[in-house]
């Protein structure tokens, strides 16, 4: 029998991933997930400019306040955790990468949903069942696209003028 995965990927690992998905469905929150498509580009302010996939529903766990021990286990600086939110999502979420968008429901009644962008991702080394993402608020603004000018046919030379 030919193996299509390494020794660490076994039935127990896949079972733990199914347990985490069920945990998210029972105790987590429903969010809308979008991943960047292949035509990624950067603006003049080094912000990601891309089209996104259609929103799909994903159940996830919001880790709002974690202690320093958990932060150190994730490999993050505990002093910087007050500015970003932690979100745990299933390990096999398709196209999960930095720059993905999550729309989380509002925490108050009649509030608007909030849009967040993934800034960092982390997981445990052995038998990962989930990926923990550091997300930051995304503000919807129009960003100007970088335009490269062609100076090959100009005669302007700043050094020659001086």
Secondary structure, 3 states (H helix, E strand, C coil): CCCCCCCCCCHHHHHHHHHHHHHHHHHCEEEEEECECCCCEECCCCCEECCECCCEEEEEEEECCCCHHHHHHHCCCHHHCCCCEEEEEECCCCCCCCCCEEEECCCCCCCCCEEEEEEEEECCCCCCCEEEEEEEECCCCCCCCCCCCCCCCCCCCHHHHC
